[in-house]
Amino acid sequence: MIFNELANQVTKIRHSRTRDIRRNRTRNLIIGAGIGSAVGVAAGILFAPKSGSETRKVIVDRTGKTVKNLKDNVAATKARIFASSTEKRSRSHKTGANSDETGKETLKQ
């Protein structure tokens, strides 16, 4: 009994350490990827074949297009969700009305 409890505690400690090691590795990987991406972007901008003003213009244009696409996608998704909820509400209302009529007929009988 005591040995089983001791073995369970050792197993829990081992799993805890393993989990901590994995978390640290994952965190380090994410930090490294972020730093690497930032350095890559900076190097790409610095060594770009276009001048700084041209590069900034391209970045602004692409960012504007991306924002516009995102707004359009959000609006389309909002419209689909609204249409779907309206349809479901309508079906639910019809089902409720049918149930109400069925209940009234049952009570009359």
N, C-alpha and C positions, 0 to 999 in steps of 0.2 A: 504494500500500500504506500509506504513512504517512498520506496524506490520509484514507483509509478509517478507519484507527484513530482519527485525530483527530476525524472526523465522528461515529464511534461514541461516543467519550468525551463530546463535546458533547451528543449525544442523551441519553446516560445522565444527565448533569448536569441537563439541561432536565427530564427525567422526574422526577428526584429532587426538584427544586425544586417542580415542579407537585404532586407527592405530598405534600410538606411543607406547601404552602399549603392543600391540601384537608384534611389532618389538622388544621391549625390552625383552619380554618373550621368543621369538624365539631365539634371540641372546644369552640370558642366557642359554637356553636349549642346544644350539649348543656348547657353551663354556663348559658347564658341561659335556656333552657327550664326548667332546675331552679330558678333564682332566680325566674323569673316564676311558676312554679307555687307556690313557697313564699310569695311575696308575695300571690298570689291566694287561697291558703288562709287566710292570716292576715287579709286584708281581709274575706273571707267570714265568718270567725268573729267579727271585731270588729263588723261591720255587720249581723250576723244579727238577724232580728226576735225571736228567742227570747233569753231570759236566758242567762247563762253556764252556770249549773247545768243548765238544760234542754238546751243545746247539748252539753255534756259527756256528759249521759246518752244522748242520741241517738248520739253518737260511740261511746260504750262499747257500746251495744246493737248498732249496725251492725258494729262491729269483732268482737264476739262471734259474730254471725251469720256473718260472713265467715270467721272461724277455724273455726267448726263446719262450714260448707260445704266448706272446704278439707280438713279432716280426713276428712269423708265421701267426698270425691272421691278422696283419696289411698288410703283404705281400699278403695274400689270398684276403683280401678286396680290395687292390690296383689292383690286377689282375682282379677281378670281375668288378670293376669300369671301368678299361681300356677296357675290352671286351665289356661291355655294351655301353660305349661311342663310340667305334669303330663300333659296330653294328648300333647304332642310326645314326652315321655320314654316314654310308653306305646307310641306308634306306633313309636318307634325300637327299643324292646325287642322288639315283635312282629316287626318287620322283621329284627332280628338273629336271633331265634329261627327265623324262616322260612328265613333264609339258612343257619343252622346245620343245620337239617333237610335242606335241599337239598344242602348240602355232604356230609353223612353219606350220603345216598342216592347221590350221585355216586361217593363212595369205595367204597360197597358194590358198585356195578356195575363 
